[in-house]
Amino acid sequence: MSLNVSVPEVPSIRELKAAIPAQCFQPSIWKSISYFLFDICLIAGLFALALYLDSWYFYPVYWFLQGTMFWALFVVGHDCGHGSFSHSKRLNSFIGHLAHTPILVPYHGWRISHRTHHQNTGNIEKDETWYPVTESQYRNMPRYIKFLRFYAFLVLFPLYLFRRSPGKDGSHFHPASDLFLPSEKWDVLTSSLSWFAFFGLLCAASWWFGIAAVAKFYIAPYFVFVVWLDLVTFLHHTSEDIPWYRGEGWNFVRGNLSSVDRSYGIFEWLHHNIGTHAVHHLFIAIPHYRLKEAAAALKPVLGPLYRTSNESILKAFWNAFRKCHFVPDHGTMVYYKPSSALSHEEKLGALDAAKALTRALETE
């Protein structure tokens, strides 16, 4: 099968790298650590303030701000997983565990599954997260699965860690999972044991201080963090104008350009420029504090292939929520369609069938 004519030609990864200043690929250990320490200090300060004020007028503010900082801390661990925190694997692993374990993310387990996502971004059959379902899959999907995928998806990250996405087997905690190579067994075990040790501390704190206290100071902010994570990662790759590829229509550059940069306003710097996403997908070694410089250098080379959205986050989410439900069953490059397209196409199909029957009767 030859490529569809609509599939865009893209520069090679070598050409794109040559357009980016060399310093963008050089992490500064001290700068990376300073961002990590800033997040930790702010998290500790917010906790101390909430403890001191002990006011239900402040708690909702605390939950939102603390959950946002949990999300920022997650992004630091995300950089560690990509090796953009530093060139030292040991330091990356150490800081990655310090960043991810307190927010109940198994560092190595998630790092490896996220690697799978980057290696297959935009590939309908092989991508790891937020990949679309096909029209036929959507038609046959049980109602409870539709509810989870299209209505409750902003809180599904904990379930994903244990069970992965529908249609994929394995757990981020089990070293024998399909996610991992045999050589990664001890890494996965280390992160899983760290996760369960911290979970045990939360259980001990619940017994000692009461479950209400743990819910107030930790669980509520944790779920704000989960919503942040699911919202941002969902919007990275979900829009009606972002293409998805099959078979020979996909290649690394084309697939990783199936992403969009979005601005999160005052939160953009606070969560470490994670909204500057397309250049990150192409070059995971670029530290978060170099992403904007790299993106500015890459945009003139890619032109319209580099997607940047000026929509507000709420509008972008609402549009994706309403319009991005499934992709066609066939085609090397396809786009999301809304569920309303099913009834419309079925009506057209019925109308065509009626017209064909009328013509057949008229010829008799």
C-alpha positions in Angstrom: 0.0 0.0 0.0 1.3 3.4 -0.9 1.0 6.4 1.4 -2.1 8.5 1.2 -1.3 11.7 -0.6 -2.6 13.7 2.3 0.1 12.4 4.6 2.6 15.3 5.1 6.2 15.2 4.3 8.4 16.1 7.3 12.0 16.9 7.9 14.3 14.3 9.3 15.1 14.3 13.0 18.7 15.2 12.2 17.6 18.3 10.3 15.3 19.4 13.1 18.1 18.9 15.7 20.4 21.1 13.7 18.0 24.0 13.9 18.1 24.0 17.7 20.9 25.7 19.6 23.3 23.2 21.1 23.0 24.6 24.6 19.3 23.5 24.7 20.5 19.9 25.0 22.7 20.6 28.0 21.1 20.3 31.4 22.5 22.2 34.4 22.5 20.0 37.5 22.3 23.0 39.8 19.4 24.6 37.9 17.5 21.3 37.8 18.0 20.8 41.5 16.9 24.3 42.3 13.6 23.8 40.6 13.1 20.5 42.5 14.0 22.2 45.8 11.6 25.1 45.0 8.8 22.7 44.5 9.6 20.8 47.8 9.8 24.1 49.8 6.6 25.4 48.4 4.8 22.1 49.2 6.2 22.1 52.7 5.2 25.8 53.1 1.7 25.2 52.0 1.3 22.3 54.3 2.6 24.3 57.3 0.3 27.2 56.4 -2.8 24.9 56.2 -1.8 23.3 59.5 -1.3 26.7 61.2 -4.5 28.3 59.9 -6.7 25.1 60.3 -9.5 26.9 58.5 -12.2 25.5 56.2 -12.1 28.9 54.4 -8.5 28.1 53.4 -8.6 24.4 52.9 -10.2 24.5 49.3 -7.4 27.0 48.4 -4.8 24.7 49.9 -6.2 21.7 48.0 -5.9 23.4 44.7 -2.5 25.0 45.3 -1.0 21.9 46.9 -2.4 19.6 44.1 -0.9 22.0 41.6 2.5 21.7 43.3 2.2 17.9 43.3 1.7 18.2 39.6 4.8 20.4 39.3 6.8 17.9 41.3 5.6 15.2 39.0 7.0 17.1 36.0 10.4 17.2 37.7 10.3 13.4 38.1 9.2 13.3 34.4 12.4 15.1 33.4 14.4 12.6 35.5 12.8 9.8 33.6 13.8 11.3 30.3 17.4 12.0 31.4 16.9 15.8 30.9 17.3 16.5 34.6 21.0 15.6 34.4 23.4 13.3 32.5 23.7 11.1 35.6 21.4 8.1 35.6 22.0 7.6 39.4 21.1 11.2 40.2 18.0 11.0 37.9 16.8 7.9 39.6 17.4 9.3 43.1 15.6 12.6 42.4 13.0 10.8 40.4 12.1 8.6 43.3 12.1 11.6 45.7 9.7 13.4 43.3 7.4 10.6 42.4 7.1 8.4 45.4 5.4 11.0 47.7 2.7 11.5 45.0 2.1 7.8 44.6 3.8 7.3 41.2 6.1 4.3 40.8 9.0 6.1 39.2 10.6 3.4 37.0 7.3 1.7 36.2 5.9 4.9 34.9 9.2 6.0 33.3 9.3 2.9 31.1 5.6 3.1 30.0 6.1 6.7 29.2 9.1 5.7 27.1 6.7 3.5 25.1 4.4 6.5 24.6 7.3 8.6 23.2 8.4 5.8 20.9 5.0 5.4 19.4 3.3 8.8 19.7 0.5 9.3 17.1 0.4 5.6 16.2 -3.1 4.3 16.7 -2.1 0.7 17.3 1.0 1.2 19.4 0.7 4.4 21.4 0.5 3.9 25.2 -1.9 6.7 26.4 -4.8 8.8 25.1 -4.8 6.9 21.8 -8.2 6.9 20.0 -10.7 4.1 19.6 -11.9 3.3 16.2 -15.5 3.7 15.0 -16.3 0.0 15.2 -14.7 -0.2 18.7 -16.8 2.8 19.8 -20.0 1.2 18.5 -19.4 -2.0 20.4 -18.0 -0.4 23.6 -20.0 -1.3 26.8 -21.7 1.7 28.4 -19.6 1.6 31.6 -16.4 1.7 29.5 -17.8 4.7 27.6 -18.6 6.4 30.9 -15.0 5.8 32.2 -13.3 6.8 29.0 -15.4 9.8 28.0 -16.8 11.2 31.3 -14.6 10.0 34.2 -11.3 10.1 32.5 -9.9 13.0 34.5 -9.5 10.8 37.6 -8.3 7.5 36.0 -4.6 7.9 36.4 -4.4 5.7 39.6 -6.4 3.0 37.8 -4.1 3.3 34.8 -1.0 2.6 37.0 -2.5 -0.7 38.2 -4.3 -1.8 35.0 -3.1 0.3 32.0 -5.4 1.4 29.3 -8.3 -0.7 28.0 -7.1 -3.4 25.6 -3.6 -3.4 27.0 -2.4 -5.9 29.7 0.1 -5.3 32.5 0.7 -3.2 35.6 3.2 -0.5 36.4 4.0 -2.4 39.6 4.7 -5.9 38.4 8.1 -6.7 36.9 6.7 -9.5 34.8 4.3 -7.0 33.0 4.4 -6.8 29.2 5.6 -3.2 29.8 9.0 -4.2 31.0 12.1 -6.0 29.7 13.6 -8.8 32.0 16.6 -6.5 32.6 14.3 -3.9 34.1 13.0 -6.2 36.8 15.0 -4.7 39.7 14.3 -1.1 38.7 10.5 -1.9 38.7 10.7 -3.7 42.0 12.6 -0.8 43.6 10.0 1.7 42.6 7.1 -0.6 43.5 8.5 -1.2 47.0 9.1 2.5 47.5 5.5 3.1 46.5 4.0 0.6 48.9 6.3 1.8 51.7 5.0 5.3 51.3 1.4 4.0 51.0 2.1 2.2 54.3 3.1 5.5 55.9 -0.1 7.1 54.7 -2.0 4.2 56.3 -0.1 4.6 59.6 -0.8 8.3 59.5 -4.5 7.6 59.0 -4.4 5.3 62.1 -2.4 7.7 64.2 -4.0 11.1 63.2 -7.3 9.9 61.7 -8.4 9.3 58.1 -10.0 12.8 58.1 -6.7 14.5 58.7 -5.0 12.5 55.9 -7.9 13.2 53.6 -7.7 16.9 54.4 -4.0 17.4 54.0 -3.0 14.8 51.5 -5.9 12.9 49.7 -7.7 16.0 48.5 -4.6 17.6 47.0 -3.6 14.3 45.5 -6.8 14.1 43.5 -6.3 17.7 42.3 -2.9 16.5 41.1 -4.6 13.6 39.3 -7.0 16.0 37.5 -4.1 18.2 36.5 -2.1 15.2 35.1 -5.0 13.8 33.2 -6.2 17.1 31.9 -2.8 18.3 30.6 -1.7 14.9 29.1 -5.2 14.6 27.5 -4.9 18.0 25.9 -1.4 17.3 24.7 -2.7 14.9 22.0 -6.4 15.3 21.8 -7.9 17.8 19.3 -10.1 17.4 16.2 -7.2 18.8 14.0 -4.5 16.5 15.3 -3.8 13.5 13.0 -3.4 9.9 14.0 -1.5 7.4 11.8 -1.6 3.7 10.8 1.0 1.4 9.2 3.4 3.1 6.9 1.7 6.4 7.3 3.5 6.7 10.7 7.1 7.7 11.3 8.8 9.1 14.4 8.8 12.7 13.4 5.3 12.7 11.9 3.9 10.9 14.9 5.5 13.1 17.5 4.3 16.2 15.8 0.8 14.9 16.6 0.9 17.1 19.6 0.0 20.7 20.4 1.5 23.4 22.5 -0.9 25.1 24.9 -0.5 27.9 27.4 -1.6 27.5 31.0 -1.2 31.1 31.9 0.2 31.8 35.3 0.7 28.0 35.8 3.0 27.6 32.8 6.2 28.5 34.6 5.0 26.8 37.8 4.5 23.5 36.2 7.8 23.7 34.3 6.7 24.6 30.7 5.0 21.2 30.2 2.6 23.0 27.8 5.5 23.5 25.4 5.1 19.9 24.3 5.8 19.3 20.6 9.5 20.1 20.9 9.7 18.0 24.0 8.3 15.0 22.1 10.8 15.3 19.4 13.8 15.8 21.8 13.2 14.4 25.2 16.8 15.4 26.3 15.9 19.1 26.4 15.4 20.3 30.0 12.1 22.0 30.7 13.9 25.4 31.2 15.2 25.2 27.7 12.0 24.2 25.9 10.7 27.6 25.0 14.1 28.5 23.4 14.1 25.3 21.5 10.5 25.7 20.3 11.3 29.2 19.1 14.1 27.8 17.0 12.1 24.9 15.6 8.8 26.7 14.7 10.3 28.5 11.6 11.6 25.1 10.2 8.3 23.2 10.7 5.9 26.0 9.9 2.3 24.8 10.2 3.4 21.3 11.1 4.3 22.7 14.6 0.9 23.1 16.3 0.3 25.9 18.8 -3.2 26.6 20.2 -4.3 30.0 21.4 -7.6 28.6 22.8 -8.2 28.9 26.5 -7.7 25.6 28.4 -11.3 25.4 29.3 -12.5 25.9 25.7 -9.9 23.4 24.4 -11.1 20.8 26.9 -14.7 21.4 26.1 -14.1 21.1 22.3 -12.1 17.9 22.8 -14.7 16.5 25.2 -17.5 17.1 22.7 -15.8 16.3 19.4 -13.1 13.7 19.9 -14.7 10.3 20.4 -13.4 8.0 17.7 -11.4 7.8 14.5 -12.4 6.0 11.2 -11.6 2.3 10.9 -9.5 2.7 7.9 -6.9 5.2 6.5 -3.2 5.9 7.0 -3.9 9.3 8.4 -7.2 10.0 10.3 -8.8 12.5 12.6 -11.2 12.4 15.5 -14.9 12.5 14.9 -17.7 13.2 17.4 -20.3 10.6 18.4 -22.9 12.6 16.6 -21.3 11.7 13.3 -22.5 8.1 13.8 -26.2 9.0 13.6 -25.6 11.4 10.7 -23.6 8.9 8.7 -26.2 6.2 9.4 -28.9 8.5 8.2 -27.0 9.2 5.0 -26.4 5.4 4.5 -30.1 4.7 4.9 -31.0 7.5 2.5 -28.5 6.2 -0.1 -30.0 2.7 0.3 -33.5 4.0 -0.1 -32.4 5.9 -3.3 -30.8 2.8 -4.7 -33.9 0.7 -4.0 -36.1 3.4 -5.7 -33.9 3.4 -8.8 -34.0 -0.4 -8.9 -37.8 -0.4 -8.8 -38.0 2.3 -11.4 -35.9 0.2 -13.9 -38.1 -2.8 -13.6 
